Amino acid sequence: MDTLFRFDRPRANQEAIMKSIGNALSLKRNILVNAPTGTGKTDAAIASALSYAIDNNLDLFFLTPKISQHKIAVDSLLGIRKKFDNRIRYIDIVGKRNLCINTEINSLESEAFYKGCEKAVSSKRCVFYTNAKEHSNITEEVVEASYRGHNALFEESFNRGICAYEIATQLAKDADFVIADYAHMLNPYTRTSFLKKISHNLENSIVIWDEAHNILNAASSYMSTSLSSNAIANASKELISIGSSIDLEYLQFMLKKIAERRLSGKNEAFVEKEDIPKEVVENISEVSKQLEKAGVEYLTESKAKRSALMHIANFLVSLNSKDESIASIITKNNKGLRFSLTCLYPEKAIGLFDEVYANIFMSGTLLPLRMYKELFGVSDAITEDYGSPFPKGNKLCLIDDTVSTKYESRSNEEYKKIAERIEEIRMITDGNLAVFFPSFSVLNSVYRNMKKEVDYIQRSEMKSIAVEKFIDEFKKGRDSTMFGVMGGSMSEGIDYANNAIKGIIIVGIPLEKPSLEINAKIEYINKRFNGKGAEYAYLIPGIIRAAQAAGRAIRSENDRAFIIFMDKRYGWSSYRSLLSKFVEISENRNIIDSVSRFLSV
Ligand code: SF4
């Protein structure tokens, strides 16, 4: 079969990527591909993997950490169907809640939503579910809508009164290609039931992991949870409201006892096995079931959107698990006590890498490749690193070592200096300027010292829809300044293409805040990967977050921008050599002169 590439001709790097992936698949080996955004790696990977999958009777998954990243795969598939063969079947699936058309239930949150749906289905109260099971409702129009992506499928299903999630999972059964979220496959607690529902299996599947530098964090988050004194108080109120006799005072007492025993003046401490009372351990399964049942009752009676009872029921199940990679930590802050179960390394979740036919890991920041190969546990993998396809002269990267956001250097004096540097650069920038900070706290501290107003400021409580609107408006501006944080929705997975940004300033290094959790992670990775904890769990992830933010401006051969890494540590050899893996640093010492000259061309 022809390689299913949707455009007329692949560019040089795309051709090389297709060849490498085809070769890896024919050898049944995993492959890690690092290629900057703009290379067209998604089209290349899909073309090569889909052609191989169809020829060899295999299934193909394309998984992303964010829903917004499904679109590029859908566009690629639409193009392939148009150009080659409109019999290729694919489906774009997102989380059940996003495809639920039952407005009484889809407004419920997390655990409450899943329980609400389960109950509505088992009691035959969801007519949309019943309609979806009626085969005649899956018309040609519904199938055609599904090819345009999950939003179009939702709309078509909504108009017809059929559950879009049920339709998507039914169509997935016959699909050659499934676009889904990381959570569908990485969450070890739900993966098996998802695969069963769509009648696919791991052995016969090739998996493309898009933005693969996010895999470990995403997988760890699915395996982490926490219990706060506030949640227990809320759950107790829920119990009273339904007239239940269950008393949760002993959980509150347990938290207090652990805090007394372990904290002694500190704000955080490890919780040891012996800190959990025997009676709690022995009755965990029973109590968890009771709380879940009470949670469902509370939701039914109160019409609330979420239930603390359900959250606690889930926490207790996790508390009962014997996973060595989970750190138990108690913390105290002004909101009360929190008992966290944090996954330090998601070995259990990524075990599926060994079970599938082959994995294709790709990202624009999958460096150093040897680290990911080791962390993903795929020692046999082929690695490929492609350089930027865009003219070198379109980007100027400089280090400004006059300031720092290192914890010991943080002071209002330093924030004032940073604000002044930003003002100076803003004065000479004829176009939009994006400034990314390591945290909201640094962002706010610098902002307070700015003399001129900043047009767009990211806030921690902003919802994704507000973020999208905010970015769209910023991009339309001609001379606007935006303040955002690294590692967030404004600095990753979003394009500021078509010269929407003239310059980016990366303030500080977005390293994890010192905490027991990060220390435990470093320690765990040290043991597991031969002393590489600090590098793998702390340093490199920080530099990757900075490189992700720095990569926002240059998305095509016509984009041109300067990037300033503003922190003296970027000049230190350890940080500089890591940063150089992602960007080419220019040696020019006078920032203002260099930027002015660059912008005048
Ligand atoms: S069956 Fe579908 S429509 Fe009904 S509640 Fe569940 S997800 Fe929503």
Boltz pocket constraint, residues with backbone or C-beta under 6 A from the ligand:
constraints:
  - pocket:
      binder: B
      contacts: [[A, 96], [A, 99], [A, 100], [A, 101], [A, 102], [A, 105], [A, 106], [A, 116], [A, 117], [A, 118], [A, 120], [A, 121], [A, 126], [A, 128], [A, 129], [A, 162], [A, 163], [A, 164], [A, 165], [A, 166]]
      max_distance: 6.0
